[in-house]
Amino acid sequence: MSQALPQGIHPAIAQSLGALASDTEGMGLALCSDPDIAARHMEQLQAIDRISQSLRELARVLAASDPEAAVGEICLGDLRAALEEACAS
């Protein structure tokens, strides 16, 4: 059986996830600024954007004083559903 992470580590993980989200978003913006790349790789650029959004949402949940309420506020439907299911079990 695995043990829960110490509560004090959650803000550090949230900060790291937020930084990764910013880095990922910056990479996507840089790639989108090249019209040739944007035209050829739109699906991949959308995936980069989704990764960035997911990282931000996960960071927000970890940093929240009420993580279950934060899960309910997640904008990405499939991520929200997965985390709501995890909270229910």
N, C-alpha and C positions, 0 to 999 in steps of 0.2 A: 504494500500500500504506500502510495507516495504522500509526502507531507506537504502542507501548504507552504508557500513562500512566506518569509517574514514580512509583515505589513510594511516595514520601513523600506523594503526594496522596491515597492510599487512605484513611488515617485521617480526613482532613478531609471526604472525600465520605461516609464511613461516619457521621461525626458529623452531617452535614447530613441524611442519610437518616433517621437516628434521630430527629432533631428534627422532621422532616416526619411521621414515623410518629406521634410523640406528639401533634402538632397535629391530625392527621387523626383519631386515636383520640378526642381531646378533643371534636372537632366531632361525631363520631358519638355519643358519650355524651350530649352536650348535646341533640342531636336526639332520642335515645331517651328522654330524660327527659320528653318531651311525649308522652303517650299517643296523642293524635290524629295527630301526625306519625308516630309509630312504627307505628300501625295502617295508615296510608295509604301508607307508604313503606318497608315492611320489606325489599323487595329492594334498594333503593338503600342502606339502612343496612347491609345485609349486604355490599354492594359496598364501602362505606366501610371496614368492618372488614377485609375482604380486602386492600384497598389498604394499610392500616396494617400488617397482618401481613407483606405482601410487602416493604414498605419496611424493616421490622425485619430480615427474613431477609437481604435484600440488604446491609444495613448490617453484619450479623454476618459475612457472607462477606468483604466488603471489609476488615474489621478483623481477620480471622483470620490467625494466623501460618501456617496451612495451609488456604488457601482451598478446595482440592479436597475436603479432609475436611469442611470446613464446609458445602459444597454437599451432601454426603451426609447431613448432619444436618437439612436443611431439612424442615420439617413439611408444607409445601404441596406436594402431589404434582406438580402441573403445573409449578410453578416449579422444583422440584428436577430434574424430567425435562429441562426446557429447559436448565438450567445444566449438568447432567451431559452432555448432548449437546454443548453448547458446549465443555466441557472435553475431550471425546473428539476433537474435530476440530482 
